[in-house]
Amino acid sequence: MMRTRPLKVALLGCGVVGSEVTRIMTTHADDLAARIGAPVELAGIAVRRPDKVREGVPAELVTTDATALVKRGDIDVVIEVIGGIEPARTLITTAFEHGASVVSANKALVAADGAALHAAAEANGADLYYEAAVAGAIPLVRPLRESLAGDKVNRVLGIVNGTTNFILDKMDSTGAGYSEALDEATALGYAEADPTADVEGFDAAAKAAILAGIAFHTRVTIDDVHREGLTEVTAADIASAKRMGCTVKLLAICERAADGASVTARVHPAMIPLTHPLASVREAYNAVFVEAEAAGQLMFYGPGAGGAPTASAVLGDLVAVCRNKLAGATGPGESAYTRLPVSPMGAVTTRYHISLDVADKPGVLAQVANIFADHGVSIDTVRQQGKDGEASLVIVTHRAADAALSSTVGALRELDTVRGVASIMRVEGE
Amino acid sequence: MMRTRPLKVALLGCGVVGSEVTRIMTTHADDLAARIGAPVELAGIAVRRPDKVREGVPAELVTTDATALVKRGDIDVVIEVIGGIEPARTLITTAFEHGASVVSANKALVAADGAALHAAAEANGADLYYEAAVAGAIPLVRPLRESLAGDKVNRVLGIVNGTTNFILDKMDSTGAGYSEALDEATALGYAEADPTADVEGFDAAAKAAILAGIAFHTRVTIDDVHREGLTEVTAADIASAKRMGCTVKLLAICERAADGASVTARVHPAMIPLTHPLASVREAYNAVFVEAEAAGQLMFYGPGAGGAPTASAVLGDLVAVCRNKLAGATGPGESAYTRLPVSPMGAVTTRYHISLDVADKPGVLAQVANIFADHGVSIDTVRQQGKDGEASLVIVTHRAADAALSSTVGALRELDTVRGVASIMRVEGE
């Protein structure tokens, strides 16, 4: 039985994602109506520059006054694809106050201020959904929040930024350096003119915060996420990784501590074995491993960005939110009951791959090995290579606290016989 | 705000999955309560043989009278993990009539009679959820039904039976024949004493029916699914696949026809290129590719069976169904509005790999090529090998209707110069 009065949708932002949302809502209106149980109608589209509105976007719906649009009072759902903190935050909050539910693709905002937004939604009996904020079309928020609601997630490990994966994949397959690979990514449209958010790991860190919060039922903001970008990854690092049977990926890793009393969230480049499924994730694709107590290891893979994939996630949420509206119910809101604290990076246990340039004389290895022992870090393998009075040591450690590994490296830098620390990289996925 | 009166759950069946459900409901009761918003309580467990009840299952809850349990009237949710058509169907229908929602892991029943069960649920304002019926812990039903609700799915291609994947993986990695690999699977507990449901493809066909129905919003039962098992796959087939840079997998494939006016669903062994992500799915793991218009290619990977993974899926559904109960709402029910018909296997377009033993004399290749041309099937590659007056021809076709390929093979068998058809296998995933 279909309701005939349409649900009204306001769209904030009409760039790559917004215009794709508009296109699908127009061309697939009958399917959406059948799946929701009522027609949905685009009631207004707020843009900054109406002269830039794309083909296929109904001109009569376009407005520059986003505030007036979300205050109309007849809007059932607001779709926010503007991005950034403001004006998105104020517009979303205003939408809740005027009775609308919200579907957002805004990872930066949810990662910075998710708790307050969820509270505002709840106070107004509205929904806040944001599947599109993490890894584009790949279902992750809903599987973590709903499919795994009866399980205990211990770890989330993934490639959640397509730009950096494209760059690392190019470096790996062509031997190119970072700048050269970035230039190619920019030329092909995989990197933005200002690539900071991607290459410095801010984008991945926002996604890690969102995933950790949902996975562990606690509050995690982007400020809780340890973040290292990939700008310092060199062609030599990639070559070292290859010699170890590994490749380098920028990983987002969210873990429950072994004692269960805290969690960690971090983004950094890491070596992973070529046999790990994440190693074969090419170009701008994303993939996320989830380890849960009962389910075991699950992997989700797909396009992590782009107009159409992101629109797919937005519209999946739109259908869910509209169904909830019709049922007079709301979907699952924030679940932060565990109140697990987020530990700093030093508490993470991981493995390190360290390349040292050292003097080629007797006793250097013993000196270096002592430093590791003094800091309680156990060495797994050492490879020593001599060249013209200099030598290099490549050391891979066993698992140790990141803080202990950092102070080991600090102490190594103090040694006279250590000419330089050529590279340091964590080793994951084993 | 937590409701204090518990939701009451009846469990039907307490084998491998049921005892794991019981264990998690007991050990993780606080987490489940927090996530649902009310405590859940196991109110009864129906088993056939009470003397076989496992450790950790509260004896005072055990009954042999499943009918009385679902008729109690105070049960909020019935979890059905008995399997098979009857008595599961009658018990589920009775549960709906007495006000309960149902979570089921029963692929055979849902694939045979899903429409009637959904109708019974709807008539009683109840939910029917069955994530655990397809691919164990891997979220598939919910992502297809909810995450992709705003998209148009064109294809589902996957490995959905762990037993057969284990057998094929062993054949591929050790060169073993089918019987030998089956024996190993049985010894390790991957195959049941009677392996028919797995090796003849019935289990995969049930899952294909469920996935096709949800993906294409139409009714598909197991009788609509073309089914071929793997009992006829030989070590020679696997070796041929290797020579082509392929491996053999038992695939479930659900496709929308190119003209959009019908769908197909099938289960059969097929060669897929080693570069395809499904080729690297090892042992008893499952993986499913979903191709959607806007989302692109998504993959879902994980353990497809086993007590704990299946229990994870059951409990995720339990949380959802309980939340719906508390909200006085129901989740998405059957969506079959497209009413797309299911075409028979002959209408599927695919590629064939055919090995023929032929007489080693001039003109044979021309004869064979003519047969393909007569049936409108275009040849991609031919490899010819002579040996002692006999020769073999290995032919790979371009895409053609399965019916045309079948009649081509029929006509080849009639040729005097064709001594035998050594193997025929479809080629997918390209």
Contacts between the chains, C-beta under 8 A, distances in Angstrom:
chain1	res1	chain2	res2	distance
A	20	B	294	7.1
A	24	B	150	6.8
A	24	B	151	7.9
A	24	B	294	6.2
A	28	B	150	7.7
A	28	B	152	6.8
A	31	B	152	7.0
A	31	B	217	7.8
A	32	B	150	6.5
A	34	B	217	7.3
A	34	B	335	7.3
A	34	B	337	4.3
A	34	B	338	7.9
A	35	B	149	5.2
A	35	B	150	7.8
A	35	B	217	7.4
A	35	B	335	6.1
A	35	B	337	7.9
A	131	B	147	6.4
A	136	B	295	8.0
A	137	B	151	7.9
A	137	B	292	7.6
A	137	B	294	7.2
A	137	B	295	3.6
A	137	B	296	6.4
A	137	B	298	6.4
A	138	B	298	6.1
A	139	B	139	6.9
A	139	B	142	7.9
A	139	B	143	4.1
A	139	B	147	3.8
A	139	B	148	7.6
A	139	B	298	7.4
A	142	B	139	7.9
A	142	B	142	6.5
A	142	B	143	6.9
A	142	B	146	6.2
A	142	B	147	5.2
A	143	B	139	4.1
A	143	B	142	6.9
A	143	B	143	6.5
A	143	B	147	7.9
A	146	B	142	6.1
A	146	B	146	8.0
A	146	B	316	6.3
A	146	B	319	7.4
A	146	B	320	5.8
A	147	B	131	6.4
A	147	B	139	3.7
A	147	B	142	5.2
A	147	B	143	7.9
A	147	B	313	7.1
A	147	B	316	4.5
A	148	B	139	7.7
A	148	B	312	6.8
A	148	B	316	5.8
A	149	B	35	5.2
A	149	B	315	7.4
A	149	B	316	5.1
A	149	B	319	3.8
A	149	B	320	6.9
A	150	B	24	6.8
A	150	B	28	7.7
A	150	B	32	6.5
A	150	B	35	7.8
A	150	B	311	7.8
A	150	B	312	6.3
A	150	B	314	7.2
A	150	B	315	2.3
A	150	B	316	4.8
A	150	B	317	7.8
A	150	B	318	5.8
A	150	B	319	5.2
A	151	B	24	7.9
A	151	B	137	7.9
A	151	B	312	4.4
A	151	B	315	6.6
A	151	B	316	6.8
A	152	B	28	6.8
A	152	B	31	7.0
A	217	B	31	7.8
A	217	B	34	7.3
A	217	B	35	7.4
A	277	B	280	7.5
A	277	B	301	7.3
A	280	B	277	7.6
A	280	B	280	7.6
A	292	B	137	7.6
A	292	B	312	6.4
A	293	B	308	7.7
A	294	B	20	7.1
A	294	B	24	6.2
A	294	B	137	7.1
A	294	B	308	4.2
A	294	B	309	6.5
A	294	B	311	5.5
A	294	B	312	3.9
A	294	B	315	7.5
A	295	B	137	3.6
A	295	B	302	6.6
A	295	B	303	7.2
A	295	B	308	7.4
A	295	B	309	5.2
A	295	B	312	3.9
A	295	B	313	7.5
A	296	B	137	6.4
A	296	B	302	6.5
A	296	B	303	4.6
A	296	B	306	7.8
A	296	B	308	7.2
A	296	B	309	5.5
A	297	B	302	6.3
A	297	B	303	7.4
A	298	B	137	6.4
A	298	B	138	6.1
A	298	B	139	7.4
A	298	B	300	7.5
A	298	B	301	6.7
A	298	B	302	3.9
A	299	B	299	7.4
A	299	B	300	7.5
A	299	B	301	4.0
A	299	B	302	6.7
A	300	B	298	7.5
A	300	B	299	7.5
A	300	B	300	6.1
A	300	B	301	7.7
A	301	B	277	7.2
A	301	B	298	6.7
A	301	B	299	4.0
A	301	B	300	7.8
A	301	B	301	7.2
A	302	B	295	6.7
A	302	B	296	6.4
A	302	B	297	6.3
A	302	B	298	3.9
A	302	B	299	6.7
A	303	B	295	7.2
A	303	B	296	4.6
A	303	B	297	7.3
A	306	B	296	7.8
A	308	B	293	7.7
A	308	B	294	4.2
A	308	B	295	7.4
A	308	B	296	7.2
A	309	B	294	6.5
A	309	B	295	5.2
A	309	B	296	5.6
A	311	B	150	7.9
A	311	B	294	5.5
A	312	B	148	6.8
A	312	B	150	6.3
A	312	B	151	4.4
A	312	B	292	6.4
A	312	B	294	3.9
A	312	B	295	3.9
A	313	B	147	7.1
A	313	B	295	7.5
A	314	B	150	7.2
A	315	B	149	7.4
A	315	B	150	2.3
A	315	B	151	6.6
A	315	B	294	7.5
A	316	B	146	6.3
A	316	B	147	4.5
A	316	B	148	5.8
A	316	B	149	5.1
A	316	B	150	4.8
A	316	B	151	6.8
A	317	B	150	7.8
A	318	B	150	5.8
A	319	B	146	7.4
A	319	B	149	3.8
A	319	B	150	5.2
A	320	B	146	5.8
A	320	B	149	6.9
A	323	B	332	6.6
A	324	B	329	7.7
A	327	B	327	7.4
A	327	B	329	4.0
A	327	B	330	7.4
A	328	B	328	7.9
A	328	B	329	7.2
A	329	B	324	7.7
A	329	B	327	4.0
A	329	B	328	7.2
A	329	B	329	4.0
A	330	B	327	7.4
A	332	B	323	6.6
A	335	B	34	7.3
A	335	B	35	6.1
A	337	B	34	4.3
A	337	B	35	7.9
A	338	B	34	7.9
